[in-house]
Amino acid sequence: MTYLADALLGVIEGVTEFLPISSTGHLLVAEHWLGARSDTYNIVIQAGAILAVTLIYWQRIVALLTGWSDVENRDYLIKLSVAFLVTAVLGLVVKRLGFELPTTITPVAWALVIGGIWMLVAESLAARQPDRVAVTMRVAIAVGVAQVVAGVFPGLSRSATTIFVAMLLGTSNRAAATEFAFLVGIPTMYAASAYELLGQLGADAPTEDWTGLGVAFAVSMATAFVSVKWLLGFIRTHKFTAFAIYRILFGGALLGASALGYIV
């Protein structure tokens, strides 16, 4: 049953990591019934989802890394690097300040609802802009900051926050904003996973169930691959409205359940 719970958590992570509905928020809710997991566990299974995206974008990544002589490639790679560095620096500051993720449902539920409303407003505002695929330096910096903000407030969703920040600040094309947000997430989550794993080497590090973590990692990678492939096709012809409505309904249901004392 323990490994079944790990597999279920892997499915939840894989499906929700890149859909703009908050993987961290869904995992916090799921762990109320399936048992709490460590920060290392949650970050490493997120890396499983990131690995799936790496496989999906491997040709794009190789082209960026080997096409330094091409002006457009070089400019795009520099902006990815800036976004990652902004996230890394601010993320370390947050870590040093001792920030801890909430372990109760209510703040996550509110973040889901507020994030859903924000998505509806942002989608409407972005639709009024000309269709732009270029990523500016302003967008790169804002996406880096947005990743940290999403990490501080579980339920906001890293993908939703970064995609819509990019769309509002100039990269109004949904596919282009999504690609940049996903590509920035690759080094970000690998770095976060490596940081947490190094922490496990300390003498006071908690014992981790590596087999269970491996199960969740593998399931997360497989389900994320399918989920992202579907999303990339979906957003070419659809808006994010359905995800926003889901967030509002799901967050509202959680708030209602919390008010009635069914969950805390």
PyRosetta script that sets phi, psi and omega in degrees:
from pyrosetta import init, pose_from_sequence

init()
pose = pose_from_sequence("MTYLADALLGVIEGVTEFLPISSTGHLLVAEHWLGARSDTYNIVIQAGAILAVTLIYWQRIVALLTGWSDVENRDYLIKLSVAFLVTAVLGLVVKRLGFELPTTITPVAWALVIGGIWMLVAESLAARQPDRVAVTMRVAIAVGVAQVVAGVFPGLSRSATTIFVAMLLGTSNRAAATEFAFLVGIPTMYAASAYELLGQLGADAPTEDWTGLGVAFAVSMATAFVSVKWLLGFIRTHKFTAFAIYRILFGGALLGASALGYIV")
pose.set_psi(1, -32.5)
pose.set_omega(1, 179.5)
pose.set_phi(2, -63.1)
pose.set_psi(2, -44.4)
pose.set_omega(2, -179.1)
pose.set_phi(3, -72.0)
pose.set_psi(3, -28.1)
pose.set_omega(3, 173.9)
pose.set_phi(4, -64.8)
pose.set_psi(4, -41.0)
pose.set_omega(4, 176.8)
pose.set_phi(5, -62.8)
pose.set_psi(5, -40.4)
pose.set_omega(5, 177.7)
pose.set_phi(6, -62.1)
pose.set_psi(6, -42.1)
pose.set_omega(6, 179.0)
pose.set_phi(7, -63.6)
pose.set_psi(7, -41.1)
pose.set_omega(7, 179.0)
pose.set_phi(8, -64.6)
pose.set_psi(8, -41.0)
pose.set_omega(8, 177.5)
pose.set_phi(9, -64.9)
pose.set_psi(9, -35.8)
pose.set_omega(9, 176.6)
pose.set_phi(10, -63.9)
pose.set_psi(10, -40.7)
pose.set_omega(10, 177.7)
pose.set_phi(11, -63.8)
pose.set_psi(11, -46.2)
pose.set_omega(11, -179.1)
pose.set_phi(12, -60.9)
pose.set_psi(12, -45.5)
pose.set_omega(12, 178.8)
pose.set_phi(13, -63.4)
pose.set_psi(13, -47.1)
pose.set_omega(13, -177.2)
pose.set_phi(14, -62.9)
pose.set_psi(14, -39.2)
pose.set_omega(14, -178.6)
pose.set_phi(15, -74.7)
pose.set_psi(15, -38.3)
pose.set_omega(15, -170.3)
pose.set_phi(16, -96.7)
pose.set_psi(16, -13.6)
pose.set_omega(16, -175.3)
pose.set_phi(17, -59.6)
pose.set_psi(17, -41.2)
pose.set_omega(17, -175.9)
pose.set_phi(18, -109.2)
pose.set_psi(18, -13.7)
pose.set_omega(18, 168.0)
pose.set_phi(19, -73.0)
pose.set_psi(19, 142.0)
pose.set_omega(19, -174.0)
pose.set_phi(20, -77.8)
pose.set_psi(20, 53.7)
pose.set_omega(20, -176.6)
pose.set_phi(21, -127.4)
pose.set_psi(21, 5.4)
pose.set_omega(21, 174.3)
pose.set_phi(22, 80.1)
pose.set_psi(22, 101.3)
pose.set_omega(22, 176.3)
pose.set_phi(23, -70.9)
pose.set_psi(23, -42.0)
pose.set_omega(23, -178.6)
pose.set_phi(24, -62.2)
pose.set_psi(24, -42.4)
pose.set_omega(24, 178.5)
pose.set_phi(25, -62.2)
pose.set_psi(25, -44.2)
pose.set_omega(25, 179.0)
pose.set_phi(26, -66.2)
pose.set_psi(26, -37.9)
pose.set_omega(26, 178.7)
pose.set_phi(27, -66.0)
pose.set_psi(27, -40.3)
pose.set_omega(27, 178.4)
pose.set_phi(28, -61.0)
pose.set_psi(28, -41.5)
pose.set_omega(28, 177.9)
pose.set_phi(29, -65.1)
pose.set_psi(29, -47.5)
pose.set_omega(29, -178.3)
pose.set_phi(30, -61.6)
pose.set_psi(30, -37.2)
pose.set_omega(30, -176.6)
pose.set_phi(31, -71.9)
pose.set_psi(31, -13.1)
pose.set_omega(31, 172.9)
pose.set_phi(32, -66.7)
pose.set_psi(32, -26.6)
pose.set_omega(32, 179.7)
pose.set_phi(33, -106.7)
pose.set_psi(33, -31.1)
pose.set_omega(33, -176.1)
pose.set_phi(34, -96.8)
pose.set_psi(34, -2.9)
pose.set_omega(34, 179.9)
pose.set_phi(35, 101.3)
pose.set_psi(35, 136.2)
pose.set_omega(35, -178.4)
pose.set_phi(36, -67.7)
pose.set_psi(36, 146.5)
pose.set_omega(36, 176.8)
pose.set_phi(37, -120.9)
pose.set_psi(37, 163.5)
pose.set_omega(37, -178.3)
pose.set_phi(38, -75.9)
pose.set_psi(38, 164.0)
pose.set_omega(38, 174.9)
pose.set_phi(39, -60.4)
pose.set_psi(39, -37.9)
pose.set_omega(39, 179.0)
pose.set_phi(40, -60.2)
pose.set_psi(40, -45.3)
pose.set_omega(40, 179.2)
pose.set_phi(41, -56.3)
pose.set_psi(41, -50.9)
pose.set_omega(41, -176.4)
pose.set_phi(42, -65.4)
pose.set_psi(42, -37.8)
pose.set_omega(42, -179.5)
pose.set_phi(43, -72.2)
pose.set_psi(43, -39.3)
pose.set_omega(43, -178.1)
pose.set_phi(44, -68.8)
pose.set_psi(44, -38.2)
pose.set_omega(44, 178.2)
pose.set_phi(45, -71.2)
pose.set_psi(45, -25.4)
pose.set_omega(45, 170.9)
pose.set_phi(46, -64.4)
pose.set_psi(46, -35.4)
pose.set_omega(46, 177.5)
pose.set_phi(47, -64.2)
pose.set_psi(47, -29.5)
pose.set_omega(47, 175.3)
pose.set_phi(48, -62.5)
pose.set_psi(48, -41.4)
pose.set_omega(48, 177.1)
pose.set_phi(49, -66.9)
pose.set_psi(49, -38.2)
pose.set_omega(49, 178.7)
pose.set_phi(50, -64.3)
pose.set_psi(50, -37.3)
pose.set_omega(50, 177.8)
pose.set_phi(51, -60.8)
pose.set_psi(51, -39.1)
pose.set_omega(51, 178.3)
pose.set_phi(52, -61.3)
pose.set_psi(52, -42.1)
pose.set_omega(52, 179.2)
pose.set_phi(53, -67.8)
pose.set_psi(53, -35.6)
pose.set_omega(53, 176.0)
pose.set_phi(54, -59.0)
pose.set_psi(54, -41.9)
pose.set_omega(54, 179.3)
pose.set_phi(55, -67.2)
pose.set_psi(55, -37.6)
pose.set_omega(55, 179.9)
pose.set_phi(56, -67.6)
pose.set_psi(56, -39.7)
pose.set_omega(56, -175.8)
pose.set_phi(57, -100.1)
pose.set_psi(57, 16.3)
pose.set_omega(57, -171.5)
pose.set_phi(58, -60.2)
pose.set_psi(58, -37.4)
pose.set_omega(58, 179.4)
pose.set_phi(59, -66.4)
pose.set_psi(59, -40.5)
pose.set_omega(59, 177.6)
pose.set_phi(60, -64.8)
pose.set_psi(60, -41.5)
pose.set_omega(60, -179.7)
pose.set_phi(61, -65.0)
pose.set_psi(61, -46.0)
pose.set_omega(61, 178.6)
pose.set_phi(62, -60.9)
pose.set_psi(62, -42.7)
pose.set_omega(62, 179.9)
pose.set_phi(63, -62.0)
pose.set_psi(63, -39.0)
pose.set_omega(63, 179.3)
pose.set_phi(64, -67.7)
pose.set_psi(64, -43.0)
pose.set_omega(64, -175.9)
pose.set_phi(65, -74.3)
pose.set_psi(65, -29.3)
pose.set_omega(65, -177.9)
pose.set_phi(66, -100.3)
pose.set_psi(66, -8.2)
pose.set_omega(66, -177.1)
pose.set_phi(67, -104.5)
pose.set_psi(67, 39.8)
pose.set_omega(67, -176.5)
pose.set_phi(68, -60.5)
pose.set_psi(68, -29.1)
pose.set_omega(68, -178.3)
pose.set_phi(69, -72.3)
pose.set_psi(69, -20.1)
pose.set_omega(69, 178.1)
pose.set_phi(70, -80.0)
pose.set_psi(70, 127.1)
pose.set_omega(70, -174.8)
pose.set_phi(71, -60.0)
pose.set_psi(71, -44.9)
pose.set_omega(71, -178.6)
pose.set_phi(72, -65.4)
pose.set_psi(72, -43.2)
pose.set_omega(72, 178.1)
pose.set_phi(73, -61.5)
pose.set_psi(73, -46.0)
pose.set_omega(73, -178.6)
pose.set_phi(74, -61.8)
pose.set_psi(74, -43.2)
pose.set_omega(74, -179.8)
pose.set_phi(75, -63.4)
pose.set_psi(75, -42.4)
pose.set_omega(75, -179.5)
pose.set_phi(76, -66.0)
pose.set_psi(76, -42.8)
pose.set_omega(76, -179.4)
pose.set_phi(77, -65.5)
pose.set_psi(77, -38.4)
pose.set_omega(77, 177.1)
pose.set_phi(78, -61.7)
pose.set_psi(78, -41.6)
pose.set_omega(78, -179.3)
pose.set_phi(79, -69.7)
pose.set_psi(79, -36.2)
pose.set_omega(79, 173.1)
pose.set_phi(80, -61.4)
pose.set_psi(80, -42.1)
pose.set_omega(80, -179.4)
pose.set_phi(81, -64.7)
pose.set_psi(81, -41.3)
pose.set_omega(81, 178.5)
pose.set_phi(82, -62.4)
pose.set_psi(82, -46.3)
pose.set_omega(82, 179.3)
pose.set_phi(83, -59.9)
pose.set_psi(83, -42.7)
pose.set_omega(83, 179.6)
pose.set_phi(84, -65.1)
pose.set_psi(84, -43.6)
pose.set_omega(84, -178.7)
pose.set_phi(85, -64.7)
pose.set_psi(85, -40.0)
pose.set_omega(85, 176.5)
pose.set_phi(86, -60.4)
pose.set_psi(86, -45.1)
pose.set_omega(86, 178.3)
pose.set_phi(87, -62.6)
pose.set_psi(87, -45.2)
pose.set_omega(87, -177.2)
pose.set_phi(88, -62.0)
pose.set_psi(88, -46.8)
pose.set_omega(88, -178.2)
pose.set_phi(89, -65.4)
pose.set_psi(89, -50.3)
pose.set_omega(89, -179.3)
pose.set_phi(90, -66.7)
pose.set_psi(90, -35.0)
pose.set_omega(90, 178.2)
pose.set_phi(91, -63.2)
pose.set_psi(91, -41.2)
pose.set_omega(91, 177.6)
pose.set_phi(92, -65.6)
pose.set_psi(92, -37.1)
pose.set_omega(92, 177.5)
pose.set_phi(93, -62.6)
pose.set_psi(93, -46.1)
pose.set_omega(93, 178.9)
pose.set_phi(94, -61.3)
pose.set_psi(94, -41.8)
pose.set_omega(94, -180.0)
pose.set_phi(95, -63.0)
pose.set_psi(95, -44.0)
pose.set_omega(95, -179.3)
pose.set_phi(96, -66.2)
pose.set_psi(96, -28.5)
pose.set_omega(96, 178.0)
pose.set_phi(97, -74.4)
pose.set_psi(97, -6.1)
pose.set_omega(97, 175.9)
pose.set_phi(98, 78.8)
pose.set_psi(98, 25.9)
pose.set_omega(98, 180.0)
pose.set_phi(99, -64.8)
pose.set_psi(99, 135.5)
pose.set_omega(99, 177.3)
pose.set_phi(100, -119.5)
pose.set_psi(100, 138.5)
pose.set_omega(100, 177.0)
pose.set_phi(101, -65.3)
pose.set_psi(101, 144.5)
pose.set_omega(101, 177.3)
pose.set_phi(102, -65.3)
pose.set_psi(102, 146.5)
pose.set_omega(102, 179.9)
pose.set_phi(103, -110.1)
pose.set_psi(103, 7.2)
pose.set_omega(103, 177.6)
pose.set_phi(104, -109.2)
pose.set_psi(104, 157.8)
pose.set_omega(104, -172.8)
pose.set_phi(105, -77.6)
pose.set_psi(105, -35.8)
pose.set_omega(105, -170.8)
pose.set_phi(106, -55.0)
pose.set_psi(106, -50.3)
pose.set_omega(106, 179.7)
pose.set_phi(107, -63.6)
pose.set_psi(107, -32.7)
pose.set_omega(107, 177.1)
pose.set_phi(108, -66.7)
pose.set_psi(108, -42.5)
pose.set_omega(108, 179.5)
pose.set_phi(109, -62.1)
pose.set_psi(109, -43.3)
pose.set_omega(109, 178.3)
pose.set_phi(110, -63.3)
pose.set_psi(110, -39.6)
pose.set_omega(110, 178.5)
pose.set_phi(111, -63.8)
pose.set_psi(111, -38.0)
pose.set_omega(111, 177.5)
pose.set_phi(112, -62.8)
pose.set_psi(112, -45.8)
pose.set_omega(112, -178.6)
pose.set_phi(113, -66.7)
pose.set_psi(113, -50.6)
pose.set_omega(113, -178.8)
pose.set_phi(114, -62.4)
pose.set_psi(114, -40.4)
pose.set_omega(114, 178.2)
pose.set_phi(115, -63.8)
pose.set_psi(115, -37.1)
pose.set_omega(115, 177.9)
pose.set_phi(116, -64.8)
pose.set_psi(116, -43.4)
pose.set_omega(116, 178.3)
pose.set_phi(117, -64.5)
pose.set_psi(117, -42.5)
pose.set_omega(117, 178.0)
pose.set_phi(118, -59.3)
pose.set_psi(118, -39.6)
pose.set_omega(118, 179.5)
pose.set_phi(119, -64.2)
pose.set_psi(119, -41.8)
pose.set_omega(119, 179.6)
pose.set_phi(120, -63.5)
pose.set_psi(120, -43.7)
pose.set_omega(120, 179.6)
pose.set_phi(121, -66.6)
pose.set_psi(121, -46.0)
pose.set_omega(121, -177.9)
pose.set_phi(122, -64.4)
pose.set_psi(122, -39.5)
pose.set_omega(122, 178.3)
pose.set_phi(123, -61.8)
pose.set_psi(123, -41.3)
pose.set_omega(123, -179.9)
pose.set_phi(124, -66.0)
pose.set_psi(124, -42.7)
pose.set_omega(124, -179.6)
pose.set_phi(125, -67.8)
pose.set_psi(125, -41.0)
pose.set_omega(125, -179.3)
pose.set_phi(126, -65.6)
pose.set_psi(126, -32.5)
pose.set_omega(126, -178.8)
pose.set_phi(127, -66.3)
pose.set_psi(127, -20.9)
pose.set_omega(127, -179.8)
pose.set_phi(128, -83.2)
pose.set_psi(128, -9.7)
pose.set_omega(128, -179.1)
pose.set_phi(129, -89.9)
pose.set_psi(129, 155.6)
pose.set_omega(129, 172.8)
pose.set_phi(130, -61.2)
pose.set_psi(130, 151.3)
pose.set_omega(130, -179.1)
pose.set_phi(131, -73.0)
pose.set_psi(131, 109.0)
pose.set_omega(131, -178.2)
pose.set_phi(132, -121.5)
pose.set_psi(132, 132.9)
pose.set_omega(132, 179.0)
pose.set_phi(133, -103.4)
pose.set_psi(133, -14.9)
pose.set_omega(133, -177.3)
pose.set_phi(134, -69.8)
pose.set_psi(134, 144.6)
pose.set_omega(134, 176.5)
pose.set_phi(135, -105.2)
pose.set_psi(135, 118.5)
pose.set_omega(135, 179.1)
pose.set_phi(136, -88.7)
pose.set_psi(136, 168.0)
pose.set_omega(136, 177.1)
pose.set_phi(137, -64.9)
pose.set_psi(137, -33.8)
pose.set_omega(137, 176.8)
pose.set_phi(138, -61.1)
pose.set_psi(138, -42.6)
pose.set_omega(138, 177.9)
pose.set_phi(139, -63.2)
pose.set_psi(139, -43.5)
pose.set_omega(139, -178.7)
pose.set_phi(140, -59.9)
pose.set_psi(140, -46.6)
pose.set_omega(140, 179.8)
pose.set_phi(141, -64.7)
pose.set_psi(141, -43.5)
pose.set_omega(141, -178.7)
pose.set_phi(142, -64.2)
pose.set_psi(142, -38.2)
pose.set_omega(142, 178.4)
pose.set_phi(143, -65.1)
pose.set_psi(143, -39.1)
pose.set_omega(143, 176.6)
pose.set_phi(144, -60.7)
pose.set_psi(144, -44.7)
pose.set_omega(144, 177.8)
pose.set_phi(145, -65.1)
pose.set_psi(145, -41.2)
pose.set_omega(145, -177.8)
pose.set_phi(146, -61.3)
pose.set_psi(146, -35.7)
pose.set_omega(146, 178.7)
pose.set_phi(147, -62.2)
pose.set_psi(147, -39.3)
pose.set_omega(147, 179.4)
pose.set_phi(148, -69.9)
pose.set_psi(148, -43.1)
pose.set_omega(148, 179.0)
pose.set_phi(149, -59.5)
pose.set_psi(149, -42.7)
pose.set_omega(149, 179.4)
pose.set_phi(150, -65.9)
pose.set_psi(150, -32.9)
pose.set_omega(150, 178.2)
pose.set_phi(151, -71.7)
pose.set_psi(151, -29.6)
pose.set_omega(151, -179.7)
pose.set_phi(152, -76.7)
pose.set_psi(152, -30.3)
pose.set_omega(152, -177.2)
pose.set_phi(153, -120.5)
pose.set_psi(153, 85.1)
pose.set_omega(153, 178.6)
pose.set_phi(154, -56.7)
pose.set_psi(154, 135.4)
pose.set_omega(154, -176.7)
pose.set_phi(155, 113.2)
pose.set_psi(155, -24.5)
pose.set_omega(155, 177.8)
pose.set_phi(156, -69.5)
pose.set_psi(156, -39.1)
pose.set_omega(156, -178.1)
pose.set_phi(157, 87.2)
pose.set_psi(157, 118.7)
pose.set_omega(157, 178.5)
pose.set_phi(158, -62.0)
pose.set_psi(158, -45.7)
pose.set_omega(158, -177.5)
pose.set_phi(159, -64.8)
pose.set_psi(159, -44.4)
pose.set_omega(159, -179.5)
pose.set_phi(160, -63.3)
pose.set_psi(160, -45.9)
pose.set_omega(160, -177.1)
pose.set_phi(161, -62.8)
pose.set_psi(161, -47.0)
pose.set_omega(161, -177.0)
pose.set_phi(162, -71.0)
pose.set_psi(162, -40.6)
pose.set_omega(162, -179.8)
pose.set_phi(163, -62.1)
pose.set_psi(163, -46.7)
pose.set_omega(163, -175.3)
pose.set_phi(164, -76.6)
pose.set_psi(164, -29.5)
pose.set_omega(164, 172.2)
pose.set_phi(165, -61.9)
pose.set_psi(165, -44.3)
pose.set_omega(165, 178.5)
pose.set_phi(166, -62.4)
pose.set_psi(166, -43.2)
pose.set_omega(166, -178.5)
pose.set_phi(167, -65.3)
pose.set_psi(167, -39.1)
pose.set_omega(167, -177.6)
pose.set_phi(168, -74.6)
pose.set_psi(168, -28.6)
pose.set_omega(168, -174.7)
pose.set_phi(169, -98.0)
pose.set_psi(169, 8.6)
pose.set_omega(169, 172.6)
pose.set_phi(170, 143.5)
pose.set_psi(170, -31.7)
pose.set_omega(170, 179.1)
pose.set_phi(171, -92.0)
pose.set_psi(171, 75.5)
pose.set_omega(171, -170.7)
pose.set_phi(172, -75.2)
pose.set_psi(172, -16.9)
pose.set_omega(172, 177.6)
pose.set_phi(173, -70.4)
pose.set_psi(173, 123.6)
pose.set_omega(173, -175.4)
pose.set_phi(174, -59.2)
pose.set_psi(174, -45.3)
pose.set_omega(174, -177.5)
pose.set_phi(175, -64.3)
pose.set_psi(175, -41.8)
pose.set_omega(175, -179.3)
pose.set_phi(176, -67.5)
pose.set_psi(176, -42.3)
pose.set_omega(176, 178.8)
pose.set_phi(177, -64.8)
pose.set_psi(177, -40.0)
pose.set_omega(177, -179.9)
pose.set_phi(178, -66.0)
pose.set_psi(178, -43.9)
pose.set_omega(178, 179.6)
pose.set_phi(179, -60.2)
pose.set_psi(179, -45.8)
pose.set_omega(179, -179.4)
pose.set_phi(180, -62.9)
pose.set_psi(180, -44.5)
pose.set_omega(180, 179.7)
pose.set_phi(181, -60.9)
pose.set_psi(181, -41.5)
pose.set_omega(181, -179.6)
pose.set_phi(182, -69.6)
pose.set_psi(182, -41.4)
pose.set_omega(182, -179.1)
pose.set_phi(183, -66.7)
pose.set_psi(183, -36.5)
pose.set_omega(183, 175.8)
pose.set_phi(184, -65.5)
pose.set_psi(184, -34.6)
pose.set_omega(184, -179.4)
pose.set_phi(185, -65.5)
pose.set_psi(185, -24.9)
pose.set_omega(185, -177.4)
pose.set_phi(186, -63.1)
pose.set_psi(186, -59.7)
pose.set_omega(186, 178.5)
pose.set_phi(187, -66.3)
pose.set_psi(187, -31.0)
pose.set_omega(187, -179.3)
pose.set_phi(188, -61.2)
pose.set_psi(188, -50.0)
pose.set_omega(188, -176.6)
pose.set_phi(189, -75.2)
pose.set_psi(189, -32.7)
pose.set_omega(189, 174.6)
pose.set_phi(190, -63.0)
pose.set_psi(190, -42.7)
pose.set_omega(190, -179.8)
pose.set_phi(191, -65.3)
pose.set_psi(191, -41.7)
pose.set_omega(191, 179.3)
pose.set_phi(192, -63.9)
pose.set_psi(192, -40.7)
pose.set_omega(192, 178.9)
pose.set_phi(193, -64.7)
pose.set_psi(193, -43.6)
pose.set_omega(193, 179.7)
pose.set_phi(194, -63.4)
pose.set_psi(194, -40.5)
pose.set_omega(194, 179.2)
pose.set_phi(195, -60.5)
pose.set_psi(195, -45.8)
pose.set_omega(195, -179.4)
pose.set_phi(196, -68.1)
pose.set_psi(196, -39.3)
pose.set_omega(196, 180.0)
pose.set_phi(197, -65.3)
pose.set_psi(197, -37.2)
pose.set_omega(197, 176.2)
pose.set_phi(198, -63.4)
pose.set_psi(198, -34.1)
pose.set_omega(198, 177.0)
pose.set_phi(199, -64.0)
pose.set_psi(199, -27.5)
pose.set_omega(199, 178.6)
pose.set_phi(200, -68.0)
pose.set_psi(200, -19.5)
pose.set_omega(200, -179.1)
pose.set_phi(201, -76.1)
pose.set_psi(201, -14.5)
pose.set_omega(201, 179.2)
pose.set_phi(202, -69.3)
pose.set_psi(202, 156.1)
pose.set_omega(202, -176.6)
pose.set_phi(203, -65.3)
pose.set_psi(203, -31.2)
pose.set_omega(203, -176.5)
pose.set_phi(204, -95.6)
pose.set_psi(204, 7.9)
pose.set_omega(204, -178.5)
pose.set_phi(205, -67.7)
pose.set_psi(205, 139.1)
pose.set_omega(205, 179.4)
pose.set_phi(206, -66.4)
pose.set_psi(206, 151.3)
pose.set_omega(206, 178.8)
pose.set_phi(207, -72.4)
pose.set_psi(207, 134.3)
pose.set_omega(207, -178.2)
pose.set_phi(208, -112.1)
pose.set_psi(208, 141.7)
pose.set_omega(208, 174.1)
pose.set_phi(209, -83.6)
pose.set_psi(209, 93.5)
pose.set_omega(209, -172.7)
pose.set_phi(210, -70.4)
pose.set_psi(210, -28.4)
pose.set_omega(210, 177.3)
pose.set_phi(211, -68.1)
pose.set_psi(211, -47.4)
pose.set_omega(211, 177.7)
pose.set_phi(212, -61.9)
pose.set_psi(212, -40.0)
pose.set_omega(212, 177.9)
pose.set_phi(213, -64.0)
pose.set_psi(213, -38.5)
pose.set_omega(213, 178.2)
pose.set_phi(214, -64.2)
pose.set_psi(214, -40.2)
pose.set_omega(214, 177.5)
pose.set_phi(215, -61.4)
pose.set_psi(215, -49.0)
pose.set_omega(215, -179.0)
pose.set_phi(216, -63.5)
pose.set_psi(216, -38.9)
pose.set_omega(216, 179.4)
pose.set_phi(217, -61.3)
pose.set_psi(217, -48.4)
pose.set_omega(217, -177.3)
pose.set_phi(218, -65.0)
pose.set_psi(218, -43.8)
pose.set_omega(218, -179.9)
pose.set_phi(219, -66.3)
pose.set_psi(219, -40.5)
pose.set_omega(219, 178.2)
pose.set_phi(220, -59.8)
pose.set_psi(220, -43.9)
pose.set_omega(220, -179.0)
pose.set_phi(221, -62.9)
pose.set_psi(221, -45.0)
pose.set_omega(221, -177.6)
pose.set_phi(222, -65.5)
pose.set_psi(222, -46.1)
pose.set_omega(222, -177.8)
pose.set_phi(223, -71.6)
pose.set_psi(223, -33.5)
pose.set_omega(223, 177.7)
pose.set_phi(224, -65.8)
pose.set_psi(224, -37.8)
pose.set_omega(224, 179.7)
pose.set_phi(225, -58.9)
pose.set_psi(225, -47.5)
pose.set_omega(225, 179.6)
pose.set_phi(226, -66.2)
pose.set_psi(226, -44.1)
pose.set_omega(226, -176.8)
pose.set_phi(227, -62.0)
pose.set_psi(227, -45.5)
pose.set_omega(227, -177.5)
pose.set_phi(228, -69.2)
pose.set_psi(228, -41.0)
pose.set_omega(228, 177.0)
pose.set_phi(229, -56.8)
pose.set_psi(229, -43.9)
pose.set_omega(229, 179.1)
pose.set_phi(230, -65.4)
pose.set_psi(230, -44.9)
pose.set_omega(230, -177.1)
pose.set_phi(231, -62.2)
pose.set_psi(231, -41.9)
pose.set_omega(231, -178.0)
pose.set_phi(232, -63.4)
pose.set_psi(232, -33.0)
pose.set_omega(232, 174.7)
pose.set_phi(233, -75.8)
pose.set_psi(233, -38.5)
pose.set_omega(233, -176.6)
pose.set_phi(234, -63.1)
pose.set_psi(234, -44.7)
pose.set_omega(234, -172.9)
pose.set_phi(235, -73.4)
pose.set_psi(235, -10.4)
pose.set_omega(235, 177.7)
pose.set_phi(236, -70.6)
pose.set_psi(236, -25.0)
pose.set_omega(236, -177.6)
pose.set_phi(237, -127.2)
pose.set_psi(237, -0.9)
pose.set_omega(237, -177.5)
pose.set_phi(238, -132.9)
pose.set_psi(238, 153.5)
pose.set_omega(238, 173.5)
pose.set_phi(239, -84.6)
pose.set_psi(239, 177.8)
pose.set_omega(239, 179.8)
pose.set_phi(240, -89.4)
pose.set_psi(240, 11.1)
pose.set_omega(240, -173.4)
pose.set_phi(241, -56.5)
pose.set_psi(241, -42.5)
pose.set_omega(241, -177.9)
pose.set_phi(242, -60.9)
pose.set_psi(242, -38.1)
pose.set_omega(242, 178.9)
pose.set_phi(243, -67.9)
pose.set_psi(243, -38.6)
pose.set_omega(243, 179.3)
pose.set_phi(244, -63.9)
pose.set_psi(244, -43.9)
pose.set_omega(244, 179.3)
pose.set_phi(245, -64.1)
pose.set_psi(245, -42.1)
pose.set_omega(245, 177.4)
pose.set_phi(246, -58.1)
pose.set_psi(246, -44.9)
pose.set_omega(246, -179.1)
pose.set_phi(247, -59.8)
pose.set_psi(247, -44.3)
pose.set_omega(247, -178.1)
pose.set_phi(248, -65.0)
pose.set_psi(248, -43.9)
pose.set_omega(248, -179.9)
pose.set_phi(249, -67.1)
pose.set_psi(249, -44.6)
pose.set_omega(249, -179.6)
pose.set_phi(250, -65.7)
pose.set_psi(250, -45.7)
pose.set_omega(250, 178.3)
pose.set_phi(251, -62.3)
pose.set_psi(251, -41.2)
pose.set_omega(251, 178.3)
pose.set_phi(252, -62.9)
pose.set_psi(252, -40.1)
pose.set_omega(252, 178.3)
pose.set_phi(253, -63.6)
pose.set_psi(253, -40.2)
pose.set_omega(253, 178.5)
pose.set_phi(254, -65.4)
pose.set_psi(254, -40.8)
pose.set_omega(254, 178.0)
pose.set_phi(255, -63.4)
pose.set_psi(255, -40.2)
pose.set_omega(255, 178.4)
pose.set_phi(256, -65.1)
pose.set_psi(256, -43.9)
pose.set_omega(256, 179.3)
pose.set_phi(257, -63.9)
pose.set_psi(257, -37.9)
pose.set_omega(257, 178.5)
pose.set_phi(258, -66.6)
pose.set_psi(258, -41.1)
pose.set_omega(258, 179.8)
pose.set_phi(259, -64.6)
pose.set_psi(259, -32.3)
pose.set_omega(259, 179.9)
pose.set_phi(260, -85.3)
pose.set_psi(260, -4.5)
pose.set_omega(260, 176.4)
pose.set_phi(261, 85.2)
pose.set_psi(261, 11.2)
pose.set_omega(261, 179.4)
pose.set_phi(262, -75.1)
pose.set_psi(262, -31.4)
pose.set_omega(262, 176.2)
pose.set_phi(263, -136.9)
pose.set_psi(263, 158.9)
pose.set_omega(263, 179.8)
pose.set_phi(264, -130.8)
pose.dump_pdb("model.pdb")
